Amino acid sequence: MKHAYLIVLLLFCGCTETPIAPLKPATSNSDIPWGGLNVETRGATLENSTQLIVLLHGYGAPGTDLLPFADHLAADGRAFVFPAAPIELESGGLAWATSKSEFETSLKSLRSLI
């Protein structure tokens, strides 16, 4: 089955009126499903999907703040994946990277996820 891939990087926070509990970062290990990242999925099951949309949250976001977009962008055969960044910030949010080495690690995890 062929999939059309769309990866969207959204660099804003607070797209929902009610806070959603954050996903906690997972160990970055390419042998773990989803590239070692914790994810939430919505929409069609991956087995039945014709499109896969991966939405990446912004710096300091909880990893679940973009879940409402699945409702707004829903369509038959469209699956959504919302990975949580692997770096936990002191403020309680998550980040994809705060250094070049963390950026490389996150990039590797995202490539493995896809």
N, C-alpha and C positions, 0 to 999 in steps of 0.2 A: 504494500500500500504506500502510495506516495503522499507526502505531507508538504504543505506549504508552511514555511517557518517565518514567523514575524517576531522579532525581538524588539521590545520597546523599552528604552531607558527613560524613566520619568524622574526628573530631578526636583520634585516638589513634595511636600508633606502636607498632611491635613486634608486629604480629599474626602474624608468622611466626617460627619457631624458627631458620631459616637465613636469613642476609641475602641479599637479591636486589640485583643491580647496579642503580644508579640510572639513570634516564633523565636526559639532559642537557636543560636548557631550550632552547627554540628561539627564533628571532627572533619577536617579537610582530608579526605581519603578517596582516591579515585576508584577504589574497589567497592565503596558504598554506593548504593543507587543514588541517582540525582547528583553525581559528582561530589558526594559527601555533604551536600547542602540539605537543610530542612526545607521542605516545600509544602505548599497547599495547592490542591488542584480543584478546578471547577469546570463545569460544562460537560462535553462529551467525554466518554472514557477514551484513554489513549488508543485502545485497540479499535475503537469505532470512529476515530477522528479522521477528518480530511485536512484539517488545519490545526496547527499547534502555535499558540501565542504564549510567549514567555515575557512576563512583565517584571522589571527590576525596580525595586523601591530606591528611594534616595537616601542620602547620608542622614543618619539619626532616626530613620523611620523604623517601625517595629517589624517589618517584613510581611505584615498582613494588611497594611493600610490601603492597598490597591485592590483587595478582593471585590469591592463593589463594581469595579470595572467589568467583571465577568457578566454581571447582570445587564449592563448597558451595551456590551458588545456581543452578547450571546447570539449564536446562530447554529443551525443544524450542522453537526460534524465538527464544531469548533471546540477544541480543548484549551484550557488555560493552565499555565503553570506559574506559580508565584514563589520563587526561591527567596530564602532569607539569607542576607549577607553573613559571612562567617566571622566578622569581627564585632565583638560586643564592646560598646562604648561605656565609659563611666557614667554617662547620663542615662543609661538604660536602653538606648537605641542601638541600631546596628549599622555597620559600614562595610562597604566592599573593600576598602583599603585606606590606610592612613600612612602607608609607606610604599616604596617601589616594590619591595619584596612581597608585601601583602597583596599588591595589585596583581603581580604575576601569579600568586597562589589563587586568588579569586578568579582570574581569567582562566586558569587551568581547570578549576572546578566548574565554571560555566561552560567551557568547551566539552567537558565530560558529561555534564547534564544534558546538553543538546545531543 
